Amino acid sequence: MNARLSRLGPWVWAVVSLALILVFNLVFTPGFFSIQARDGHFYGSLIDIANRAAPVMLVALGMTLVIATGGIDLSVGATMSIVGSVAALMVTKGHSPLAAILTACLFVALALGAWNGILVAVFKIQPIVATLILMVSGRGIAQLLTDGQIIQFHDPSLAYIGSGFLFKIPFSITVVVIVLLITAAVTRLTAMGLFIESVGDNPTASRYSGIDIRTVQLFAYAFCAICAGMAGLVATANTSAADANNTGLNLELDAILAVVIGGTKLTGGRYQLIGSIFGALVIQSLTTTILTKGLAIEFTLVVKALTVLAVCLLQSPQFRTKFRLPARSK
Amino acid sequence: MGGPLIVSSALLEMRGIDKSFPGVKALDSVDFTLRSGEIHALMGENGAGKSTLIKVLTGVFPKDGGSIALEGKLIHPRTPLHAQTLGISTVYQEVNLVPTLSVAENIFLGREPTRFGSIQWRRMKAASEQALAKLDIQINVGRLLSSYSIAIQQMVAIARAVEIEAQVLVLDEPTSSLDKDEVRQLFAVMQKLKSQGLGILFVSHFLDQVFEVSDRITILRNGRLVGERQTSSITRLQLVSMMIGKSEDEVAVMASHNVRDLPTATGEPFLTATGLTKRGSVGPVDLQVRKGEVVGLAGLLGSGRTETAQIIFGVEHPDQGTIHVEGQPVRISNPRKAIRLGFGFLSEDRKMAGIIPNLSIRENIVLALQANRGWLRKISQRQQQELADRYIKALKIATPDADKPISQLSGGNQQKVLLARWLASQPKLLILDEPTRGVDVGAKAEIEGLVYQMCADGMAILFISSELDELLRDSSRLVVMRDRKKVGELSGDRLNSAELMNTIAAGGNER
């Protein structure tokens, strides 16, 4: 069974992990699967998991592309925070319409992504260092923008992005689906996906084949920042408040974990968008499970770590050979 | 050359060394004897087994059979470190030291003199200076290693090796990154060490250097020992013929066999390179390739053939020289520009610069064509499949389907996929760097047939190969390189192996 599952693709382990967590809840958590309609909306643990996982899923989509090029982006949390602050300020100070806010946020995110991309692609700074710069300074910038205050706002149209409902399910889930489709379209209906995987798998050979590595890297970092910007909007809109200190804090780590659980290798190459979505769901469903079981919140971190360890070991060829598990198909 | 040899007893004796890798017999009962106080060159073409022999000696690979004796005692080196403690030290082509530490720290790295647990810096410095003085080198040992030239860094590596009380010093391609003066400096050091009784095993691809510095030469070919000669008793021509495995008689026979079935190219010149030079790498090289012509680039390994190709393809940048394509001057700053001009380059380094291992055969085939079209104009899935199927059939690539990762194919089939990548991009000039290396006989003949076909279709081809037979068979004209520069050009009646070997060995009318 192991071998047959593996053949489906590296993302299958994330699905298996998620299924295991859900089965656990089916047995031990009464009411976990119940979904109630209230005020014309659906409520329940499953909906809640998807809703809460939305920011991580959004960031993980962009992160997947960056990791596939052989890079990493640590600045996504800071980008979320800046974009959230910009949106909140535009509401409170500028009373801007939603279209203007969305456009501005898009450009801010694009600029931040271009900054990362230029450092990595043009100046050849190692991605972990290059994006660390924005990770540290970005949160500072957001705090300067907001004077270190939590900025609350009242704007129903903006709030809808994070807390509204469409077709009875939270709108944030719709946002994730749209961004997933856009990501898949932009990389698979063009040759960008092929170039990203090629550059991540063997940069030298890619260069010899005439691929413009610079463009590929710039694209990945810019796209990742836009995804982070969307996540920042969703998170900020969800609470109708921009908290520069906490929006997206440590979220880059969850996003990276989601990508790894989803079966994309940190060394680059083939990427799994669906895998990353499931990876994010695994992380969130673990957290929710622990909370509903009434365990201390601190316990989540340990369990999260153990799950990641298990998935990573399952993906490690060395581990698989050692324990005679069937080889993972590439 | 080292004057009359004192017949000293053997310092190191390797007898009947066998070593196999999956599918290859790398060493087949090879003998090698090194005497103390001699510089002994190990010669052979690429794949002859030189580096395997060295790696067996220095404990990198375990041997499958045979014996190694140092001063009459059997030894079994297990690791490079173990070999070092036995008295066999190696200095590699790329200096394996820490550039950001001082010279003295490098010499004593891992065995710093200490007292009460702290390093005795003064003693270390003094000992380092002494070690270098033995090589007639006086430098400030407190400065960072990286502040010195590669040559000095190499001396430091040698000083470190000798300081570990080495009896045998292995120098693997030590001169390949040195300029003329630096080579001279290195040779002086080697002579000095030789006079101190060390046995030096020297590997180099430069014939001149081997004749200048070595006392004795052992020649390997295809993993077998061809012979051991005193340097003073052998000519260059004899050495080359031993290396490539054709006796001088055979050479004469071969020459008469040579059928030139390619039409003499009368097409327009496609590529004209003039005075290409890159300091410390290659040059000067003049080169012209016409449409419908195969120009062979001949020379021993390390003669600058690949470097020339890399400059033409924009991988490396020349310090001097110009390139014209169809009469227009061009600047080729990267491979992308070269591809846009209609170039293709099948690299000799299949693993590093060729395959994208985890991508499918189909994706590997369309890659260069797609890159040239840009990311927005994707080749449709259907067209990709058609291209892949066509080339899998045309090049007889052995695979059940096009969606298998390329890394799962054999070397020869990977090579065919890479060839397909370039053919699919429909180049006007195709540079083939060792296209048949590591490819079995059948595939080799197929690739050669393709070269002929492409040429007949009007493509310009620059063909690099270490196999002289192949070059002579497949080229309309030969450009011969030695010691990183062009030393001659052969065409017409002069296109025979005797002339070729003469040119490679003697460098035409030079020297």
Interface residues (C-beta under 8 A of the other chain):
Chain A: L189 T190 A191 M192 L194 F195 E197 S198 D201 N202 T204 A205 S206 R207 Y208 S209 G210 I211 D212 T215 V216 G269 R270 K330
Chain B: F313 V315 N334 P335 R336 A338 I339 R340 F345 S347 M352 A353 G354 I355 I356 P357 N358 L359 E363 V366 L367 A368 Q370 A371 N372 R373 G374 W375 L376 R377 K378 I379 P405 S407 R421
